[in-house]
Amino acid sequence: MRFAPLFVDMNTRVISLFFAIVSGIFLAACSANAGPVEPATIVVDIEDYASTDTPEPTQVVLPTETPTPLATDTPTATPTEPPTATPTEPATPTPTPTLIIQPTPTVAELTCNDTQGEFQEFDVIAGVNEIEMATVVYLPPCYSNEGERYPVLYLLHGLGHDEQTWRELGIGDVADELITAGDIRPFIIAMPRERGGDSQFDNLFLENIIPFVEDNFYTSQDRAFRALGGMSRGAGWTVQMGLQNPELFGILGLHSMAIFYSDEESVEIWLERIPPELQQHYYIDIGERDSLQVSARYMDRILRQRDIDHVYVVVEGGTHTLDYWGGNLEDYLRWYATRFGRHPNEIAPELSR
């Protein structure tokens, strides 16, 4: 009776062992079948992780970073060098024309070092009576015939003087100094002699002296470059010839003028006949102690009434003498030089000493 439970217990153990073995086999089979599932699950997790990271760099990092450095570095380096080389090459030809232009004035200066002009004397045969009109011509420093045309100033002397008067006053020295210093442009000065009491001087001068000068010297034959001036009686001739021939003279200098008695009633008529396009420049000067102030004041007044460009100067302490005209030579020449080539209505630079 005691052995039965042992047997039963043994059977129970055998059965339990059996089921344990069977379960182990079954579990082993399950594990064998489940083996490929676990790695598949692991692979899926890795791919999911990789697929999550990969698109982010692909969409954000790669498209953004890769083209940006290429587009920035390549064009920046390429255009930078050519522009640097391009301006460098044109910069070389730029000074070339400058060097060509600069030598021109330099050569002109080196070819002539003259600081003094030249006086030439002539006896111009004038009129049917073959009157000899002694004439002195001043040629400026470096006067040449190389295509240049010079303005001409015709200067007339006063009563009791001759063609040498302006020269003796020192007009050549003053002109040389001003021209050499570059203060005034070079121009020719022609000084004819008027025989006292010769009522035909105007015709002889206009028909013989002017053509002689223009035929024998390199002059500009435009009225804007032709001036007529004179002292005392010579200024009286300037009024008469200048106002009646505005097509010939664009500039008139009236230095201590003495208007002829026969012309007193004609001056304003002559002025009225001058068309606007032929109007002239006038320089009127008179000494403060000159007895002929009435003529100067009269001329100033009628010009102001017509709004005609002119300079009117009353020189303090001035008299009707050679010393007076000689002392004002520089002002005279400066004024003539500033008017050459200017239209009557054009404002000329102020005179400076």
Disulfide bonds with the S-S distance in Angstrom:
Cys112-Cys142 1.70
